[in-house]
Amino acid sequence: MSRWEGIEAFVAVVRLGTFTRAAESLKVSSSHVSRLVSQLEQSLGAPLLYRTTRQIRLTDGGAVYYEHCRSLLDGFREAEDALNALQPLPQGRLAISCATTFGERYIAPLVNEFHCRHPLLDVQLHFTNRAVALIDEGFDIAIRMGVLKDSSLLARRLCERREYVVGSPAYFQRVSPPHSLSELGHHNCLSGSRDSWLFQVDGQQREIRVSGNWRGNSGPALLDAARRGIGLAQLPDYYVEQALGRGELISVLDRYQFTDTAVWAVYPRHRQLSSKIRLLVDFLVARLPATIAGWAAGSRIERDETPVTAR
């Protein structure tokens, strides 16, 4: 074992909290990660981690060693980015995380087209509805949707995104459509990954907690439930616009529609000089709006970089 392999495994375990997640990040087995950390401890002659069946904690010495090793790895990544920025053609690893349905439908085809233009890249696409920790899990960039919180990450708006509250004609034959937010309490509201819906009232963001007899963590499944008349759903435009156009769904509460939301590319601050990140983001900014059926041509896209935290 090289000392470097052990350090990389140790930092990954601490950052991600488990040997399993560290192994997934490093693309090796959990037993291999455990062995690397144990060999590192033996070579140092000091324990770095307390291991129990429920948690992993740093020893006092491990905490000191981790801070130095973390800075070492971050510096190594920054050195690689600085070197790649000098290359005439983008090359090397490009790890991208994106929400599953949106990523498979819209991001993957664009990334594949981008890869055809820059074949020296080693592209790694990861689809998950979990908000990954970019630096800790080794991602270069993530595509996020919705409202972003403040942080040290940089973000660029790729395109606009709107949320619709929709129901089927069959549902509205049974229940009168809501005309105010207070009426949502009388409706069967279908829940996705959250149990509150986002609206805009008098220019201010407002979250309304909803309830119903259906819940699921899949956008397509939620869309299908709404189309079958089970209840109301709040879904983004790229899910519902075709169904709205065909009359399969009816949009309600449009005057409360929250408009300050978007699709974002987020990446660590030290990645901003990387040519592959810059070229990919520019490509997505130019191409993504046109790939989403039903979106207005020439929609306004902000092109500045903003410090944010991606959810």
N, C-alpha and C positions, 0 to 999 in steps of 0.2 A: 504493500500500500504506500502511495506517496502521501506525504504530509498534507499536500494540497487537497487531495480527495477527502481526507478525513475532516479537514477544516470546512470544506464545502458541505459535507454531510451534516456536520455539527451545527453550522449556521442555519441550514435548512430546517433541521429538527426544531431548533429554538424558535425560528421565525414562524413556522407553520404549526407548531404545537404538538405534533405527533410524528412518529416514525413513518406511519402510513402515508400521510400527506407529503412528507419530505421525499419519500420514495417515488410518489407519483410525479412530483416536481422534477426530480432528477432522472426519472425514467429507469429506475432500477427496482429491485425487490426490497421489501422492508427489512428482511434479514441481512441484506447486503449493507444497508444504511446502518443498522445496529452494529454490525461487525466493524464497519469503518470507524464509528464513534468509539467503540470499545478499544480498537487498536490505537486510536489517537490518544485516549486516556492512558493506555499502557506506555506509549512512547513519551508522554509528558510526565508520567509518574504521579498523576493526580486525577481524582474524579472530577468530571465536569457536570454531570447530571445526576439527580436523584430520580430513580425510576420506580414507579408503583404501577399497579394495574389500572389506575384511574387517571394519573397525571404524570407529567414530567416537569421537574423543577431544576433550576440551575443551582449548583453549589456556589459558595462565595467565590472560589477560584474560577469556576465556570463563568460566572457573571463578568468578571474582569476580562477573562480570555475572549468571551463572546464579543464584547465591545470592540476590542482590537481587531478581531477576525472579521466582524461585520464591516468595519471601515476599510479593511484590506480588500474584501470582495467588492464593495461598492466602488472603490478606487480602480479595481481591475476592470469593472464594467465600463466606467467612465473612460478609461484608457482605450478600450476597444471601440467605444463610440467615437472618440476623437480620431482614432486611426481610420475608421470606416468613413468618416466625414471627408477624408482626404482622397478617397478612392474615386476614380472617374465614373465607375459603375457601381450601383448598390449591390452588395453581396453580404453573405453571412446569414446567420439565423435571424428570423423575423417571426416572433411568437405573438399571436393575436388571440384575444379572448372576446367572445360576443355571445349575447343571449341566443338561445337555440333557434327558435323559429325565425326571428328576424335575420339572424346570421346565415342560416341555411338558405333562406329565400333571396336575400339581397346582398349580403356582404360576401359570401363565398364566391358567387360568380364574378364579382368585381375583383376580389383578391386573386382569383385564378387568372383573370385577364391581365392583372398587374404582373403576376408571376411570369406569364408568357412574354411580357415586355422586358422583364429583368430575370432571366433564367439562372443567374448566379446566386440568387437568394435561396435560402433553405427555409421555406415557409412552413409554419406550424399553426394550424387553426384549431382552436379549442372552443367548443360550444357548451355553454353552461348558463343557467339562470341564476347561479350564485355570483355575487359580486366578489371577484377574485382580488387578492392583494397583489398588485402588479409587481412591485419590487420583490416582495417575499417569495412569490411563486414564479418569478422569472419571466414575466410577460413584458414585451416591449410596448404594447399598446392594447387598449380595450375599447370596444364600441359599447357605449352606454346610452340609455334612453331615459327621458324624464327630466326631473329637476335635480341638479347637482348641488352638493354641499361644498362649503369652503374647505380647501386643503392645499398642500404643496404641489399637487398634481397640476399639470397643464391640460387645458381642454380646448378643442376647436369644434364649433358648431358645424355639423355636416349637412343637416337639413332640418326643416321644421317638422313638428309632430303634434297632432291634435287628438284629444280623447273625446269619444262620443259615448253618450248613454243611449242604448238601443234596446228595442224590444220587437218582437214579431207581430205581424197583424193579428195572428191567432191569439197572442197574449192580450193585446189591447181590445179584443172582442170580449174578453172576460173581465178586464180591469181597465178603468179609464186612465189614459196617459197622464203622468204627473205634469203639473204646470209650475210647481215651486219645489224647492229643495225639501221643505217640510213634509211634502207628500210622499217622499221616498220611504218613510216609515210604514206606509200602507202597501208597499210593493215587495214582491219576492226578488231581492237583489242578489244576483249571483256573484260570488266572490272568487277572485283569482288568487294571486300571491299576497294580497293585502285585504283587510276587511274595512278599508275606508276608501272613499272616492274623492277625487280632487276637483274643485270648482273655483270659479272666480266670481266674487260678489263685490260690487262697487270698487273694482280695481284691486281687490285684495284676495290673496289665496285663502281658500277655506277647505278643510277636510271634513267630510261627513261620514260618520261610521254607519255602515249598512249591515243588513242581516238578511238571511234567506235560507233555503233548504238545499242549496247546492254550493259546493266549493271544490276547486281544482287548481292545480299549479300549471295548467297547460292552456295557452291562449287559444289554439284551435279547438280544444274541447269546450272552452267557455263560449266561443263563437257558435259552436254547434248547439249547445244548450240554449242559447238565446234564439237561434233560428227555429228551434223546435217549440218555442213558446213556453219554456219553463219559467222564465222571468226576465228581468232587466239585467243588462251587463254594461260595464264601462270598459271600452276597448279602444286602442289606438286606430287611427285612420287606415293604416295599411292592412288591418284585419277586416274592416267593415265596409269599405267604400264600394266594393263590387256588390255585396249583398244589399247595400242601400240603393245602388243604382238599379238593381233588379227588383226592388220592392220587397225583398225577403225580410228586411229589417226597416224599422222606422226610428229616426233619431228624435230624441226629446231633450228638453232642458238646454237647448242650444245657446240661449242667452247667458247661461252660466258656464259655458265652455271655458275651460282653463287654457289659455293660449301660450303662456310662458313656459313651454316645454319643447324639447328638441331631441335629435339624435346627435351624440357627441363622440369624438375621438379623444380619449384621455391617455396621457403617458407621463412618465416621471420627468421632472425638470431637466435632469442631466441627459435625457434622450433628445432634447430639442435640436441639437446640432447634428444628429444622425441623418445622413442623406436618405437612408431607406425609410425612416419614419416620415421625414418631410415630404418625400415623393409620394408615399402611400396616402398620406392625409390629403395632399393636394389633389391626388387622383380621385379619392372618395368625395371630396368637396365638389369636384367638377362633374362627377358621374352619378352619384347616388340619387339625387332628386329625380333624374330622368328615368331611373330604373323602377321607381315605385308607381304603379298604375294609379291613375286618378289624381296624382298630385299636380298642382297648378304649375305650368311652365314658368320658368324664370322666378321662382319664389326666392325671397330675400334670404341670403345666407351670410351670416357674420363670419368674417375671416380673421378676426383677431384671436390672440391666445389669451386665455383667462385662467388664473389659478383657481382650481376647484378640487373637490373630492368627489369621485365617482362612487355612486352607490353600488 
